[in-house]
Amino acid sequence: MKVLVTGASGLLGRAVAARVLAAGHEVRTFQRSPSTVPGVEDLRGSMTVAADVERAVDGVEAVVHLAAKVSLAGDPADFERVNVGGTERLVAAAAREGVARFVQVSSPSVAHSGSSIVGDGALPADPVHARGDYARTKAQAELLALAADGDAMRVVAVRPHLVWGPGDTQLVARIVARARASRLPLLDGGRALIDTTYVDNAASAIAAALERAADDAVHGNAYVVTNGEPRPVAEMLAGICAASGAPVPRWSVPAGLARAAGGAVEAVWRVRPGQDEPPMTRFLAEQLSTAHWFDQRRTRADLRWTPEVTIDEGLARLRAAGARGG
Amino acid sequence: MTTPLPSAVGSTAPASLPPDGLDGLDPTFSRLVTAGDPGRTWHLLDNADHLARLGVEPVGTLLCVHGNPTWSYLWRRLVTAATAQAAADGVAWRVIAVDQLEMGYSERTGELRGLPRRVADLDDLTTALGVTGPVVTVGHDWGGVISLGWAVDHPDQLAGVVLLNTAVHQPEHLRIPAPLRLALRPAVLGRATVATPAFLETTLALGRPRLTAAVKEGYRAPYREAARRGGIGGFVADIPVDAAHPSAAELDRIATAVSGLQVPALMLWGPSDPVFGDQYLEDLVGRLPHADVHRFEGASHLVAEDVDYAAAALTWLGDLPTAGSDDAGAEAASASPRPAQPTYHPLWHQLDEQRHSTETALVEMAPPGGDSPRVVTWSLLARRVRELAAGLTAAGVRPGDRVSLLVPPGADLTAVLYACLRIGAVVVVADAGLGLRGLTRAVRGSRPQHVIGALPGLSAARALGWPGRRISTTPLPRATARALGVRYALVDLVDLGQGVDTPAEPAPDATAAVLFTSGSTGPAKGVVYSHRQLAAVAGALRDQYDLGVGTGLVAGFAPFALLAPALGARSVTPDMDVTSPRTLTAPAVAAAAAAVDATVLFLSPAALANVVATADSLTPADHEALAQVRIFLSAGAPVPEPLLAAAGRLMPNAEPHTPYGMTEGLLMTDVTLDVIRDATSTRPDGDRGGVCVGRPTPTTEVRISPLDADGAATGEPTTDPGRTGEILVTAPHLKRGYFRLHLTDRAATRGVPDDRWHRTGDVGHLDEQGRLWVEGRLAHVITTADGVVTPVGLEQAVEQVDGVVRAGVVGIGPQGTQLLVAVVETTTPARRVALADPELAEEVRGAVGRPLAAVLVVPDLPTDVRHNSKIDRTRLARWAEGVLSGGRVRRP
């Protein structure tokens, strides 16, 4: 099968491209900067340019769509343009091209409004109640993609939760940078349980979704993917900081206060975007102070997938990669 | 009618269908039917059409009659549930729930309908409906009376009666309940019931828990204007306050005929009802002694709203022989061979045998009001029991009467207990460890006719309004006696009984006792024993520990101690505060042992820790007395092996034992310290874990009902080793059932080989050598995505970690995808709740060997008050889930 992987310059995108390739498929990667994945056809372009997207889907039989604007703050119009407009354009182009399988990589935040998640499954995406521009636009994108599901093109949405691993410029790098700058508080003592996903597990789940997309019990659904090993947020962050040689966060802020502060900061930031992200946004405050863990039974059964790398093994690999200077 | 009612009572209106949208009421069940001559139109709920559409033939009809001031809305859930059961290929019951005339959406005729008329009305209706085949009547409040009126008039069709809080008779010695007395006052009646919705609103306020606004609206819907409320006033005016009342004769006729009913009966009762309280249940049980009764503790008058009565009723109906129940299975089960019944010796057998003996029968180390030990010989004890038996008879205690004993352990309790048993009275014994609230529930719920107590117990009985005629253990000053409502002291009974013959001995299968102990969850349950079963408890003790005539035993554990005279054993009550077993000291135990040359010692686990802690004060003579002990028994709750060993060291010649049992079966298995050590070191079942409680006693059988993926014990009972499931037991000395808890009885005997088996609510497994291992409570089983996990084995593993004193392992999150969380007490006690530090968390995770979401450190784990040893995992799980969701942190 010839497979298009969009957004393959990021941590997860590269891992997905490599895994799909290893499974014996032909892979084309598509994003603005080089994917640097050996053995793939690398196409450079933008999700916001129609001609680029047309070229990207030309001749492929399957699409794995990861390209997105991922950030905790920024201009709402950018999120709209890339996440909603880009997905809409790609889905339409893929359908015209006769693509048979389409895996939309989404996020659990598309279905949650900020309250704690204790063992829930994948609830429907809800752009109205999703918190923040990222979650809202990703919710719209997932709904767009799943609406295109049919016998001709089988669409599956996969929502990995908090992906991390060596070389991660999103979660790990941010946590470490904040910890080094003493700007990573542990809300309410960091007791909330969070599910996270080691990058190799997220990649294998996405690859599994691609294989299983043809199955009538699978396509048309959204699946939350995690390691299935929820840990208190303090332990998780401490583990990542320790593995990366950063100071372990110690101070604690009451969650209500942090949420209010996050709201104010976020509002100011939207008007005057700067170089760095705000120190605390409401979204982050909620992520760090309420439980976020999921029922993985249906994901594992339907995708015939189980995570290969445990949290402890993942942290060991993070430490080893740090020691190698990666 | 002599009582003035407003003219609104005379309003007329045709019947109508209820408006759509009433909460929980499916409008497709509603229909209008005209019956009688002159024709009157009724609104009723009826699922006949639904059953016809399903193509199922009903096995019978439930004829449901509401009371005042409700309407057929009361039965909406029963109609819905019965129809759903039929649709799900279950047994089909037609349900007809009427709005009585003048009520609900039935016709307002403008007439006052007394009881005889209403019974006739209902007959008109069933005639018009052409109801044929078996009928089970279902009634609530005054609808109970009217439904029973129909029942006694249709013996050929009647297949059963179901009653929810109702009454057919006003017991002579009781006044009409205060709320009704008020409503009946002429000046109040019309205003309260018709002109204003006060009576209706008062009734709707009785929901426990409170009714939702939507349900209240449902009840109010047909009674919005005074002109529609005439029937409410009419019903209240129809309460027969005296024999001259026009409805009194009909009520008497029905009440008398009910006493002759032989059909199956079910009573579902809300004991918190301020009107139809337990006294009316007592009257009904007296009339229908074969009835299955369930008291829903905490539920009130609107029991149909407070609890899932529909499921309870349908389950009960499913058990009726007429409802196509699977008789073949029952026959096959009863064919399984039972061990021979032990020979029956009444509990007072040894008192008769030893009645001329001047040997010591019992010693009380600290008798009430005395400073030297009180020694009672067999002849004195036997005489006292005879005298009290005669005196109790003279005082009006009849065979079958329940007598609540609020007497601390000692000579008085022993004498009164055996006297009551001898005359066939049913002793109600409640454990002081229940606390006042639990004790109040127990005594109220058991509805004793008599209370025998010492002063604190009697004061509580008076202050808390416990029922029963009161007898004091000690003579009281006249003013005190009057204030407490005490008629006799025990010494008065001795005089009173002079020349009075005691009744014949009760039959072996007559009820002997109702025992209440503190449950680990929920209100205490009364456990019922027959004389044969109680005698079998004594027999099991005798056989397991070789007790008999002449054995000296220290009775630090009341349930077993009370049986010593039945075995001819010499017992001693040590100097201790029975409400606080932790106060028992080692010297007190040694002194008691010396007083009867004890060779057997029974203690409760709570007492044990303090006995070990005070061992330094023992004198050489004390040590000598303790060296005579050959068997030492700690009963009531699991004991940590080191504590058992430490206690064993105080008694160098004694073999420490710990039995496994429950109020429902006091001695099911037994294990010695040596076997515990051997079993724990060899761990025949690998890491499954649990507490080894040894082999079944000679007359006990144990089976395991394996767990399914949801953690429910649905498996076929087995003796296969290594299967984890709910522990099932049977023995001649097992209880007969629960007191007025039909649903609990049913749950405890669900799917068992025959009705002499009991589901313990504990989970565990048998090993290759037939030893039982307890792995926790069924309610505490954890269902993870990787399978079902029991807590005790994991807790034992965590407790092996350095720095951990005690651990609770619980599941949080939804069933089937729960996460494991360990909560620990540490050697250096934590000052506040926190996540364990990384090193401790890593060690605990390593010890458990399963994914553990979090390790929490707490100052104290929540435990039961009585033993401080059973961790309340249900509470702990709820707490842990809150803390790990970012909720506010309180102590567990």
Boltz contact constraints between the chains, C-beta under 6 A:
constraints:
  - contact:
      token1: [A, 116]
      token2: [B, 885]
      max_distance: 6.0
  - contact:
      token1: [A, 118]
      token2: [B, 813]
      max_distance: 6.0
  - contact:
      token1: [A, 118]
      token2: [B, 885]
      max_distance: 6.0
  - contact:
      token1: [A, 119]
      token2: [B, 813]
      max_distance: 6.0
  - contact:
      token1: [A, 119]
      token2: [B, 814]
      max_distance: 6.0
  - contact:
      token1: [A, 119]
      token2: [B, 817]
      max_distance: 6.0
  - contact:
      token1: [A, 188]
      token2: [B, 886]
      max_distance: 6.0
  - contact:
      token1: [A, 191]
      token2: [B, 883]
      max_distance: 6.0
  - contact:
      token1: [A, 191]
      token2: [B, 884]
      max_distance: 6.0
  - contact:
      token1: [A, 192]
      token2: [B, 886]
      max_distance: 6.0
  - contact:
      token1: [A, 193]
      token2: [B, 853]
      max_distance: 6.0
  - contact:
      token1: [A, 193]
      token2: [B, 884]
      max_distance: 6.0
  - contact:
      token1: [A, 229]
      token2: [B, 851]
      max_distance: 6.0
  - contact:
      token1: [A, 230]
      token2: [B, 819]
      max_distance: 6.0
  - contact:
      token1: [A, 230]
      token2: [B, 853]
      max_distance: 6.0
  - contact:
      token1: [A, 232]
      token2: [B, 835]
      max_distance: 6.0
  - contact:
      token1: [A, 232]
      token2: [B, 854]
      max_distance: 6.0
  - contact:
      token1: [A, 289]
      token2: [B, 886]
      max_distance: 6.0
  - contact:
      token1: [A, 290]
      token2: [B, 886]
      max_distance: 6.0
  - contact:
      token1: [A, 291]
      token2: [B, 885]
      max_distance: 6.0
  - contact:
      token1: [A, 295]
      token2: [B, 817]
      max_distance: 6.0
  - contact:
      token1: [A, 297]
      token2: [B, 785]
      max_distance: 6.0
  - contact:
      token1: [A, 297]
      token2: [B, 817]
      max_distance: 6.0
